[in-house]
Amino acid sequence: MMFVADIVICCQMNFEALVVTVGVLGGIIILSFLVCCCYCCCCRRRQSRRPDYEEEFYARRREEMRQRADDRKFERMARHEDIRRKYGLMGDSDHPYSKFENE
């Protein structure tokens, strides 16, 4: 009879340990599920918006760079035009400096 009493006490201790273990594992599973849900809902939504923002940012940046390049190009052309006018290399003759022609 003593053997049966030892088994009952042993089973009760294992049952208590089993309840604690199952509770802890269940809590970990529920917590990890909630973390995954938050990651999928919040972080992925933020990441899906990001490529559009980056694409707009780089498109705006390219446009600004192109505009600056065009401005520099027009300034360079104006400077070359002034130099041509100064040394008489222009085709029109209404400027004060004109190329001497031997006739």
Helices and strands as residue ranges (DSSP letters): H 2-38, I 39-43, H 44-86
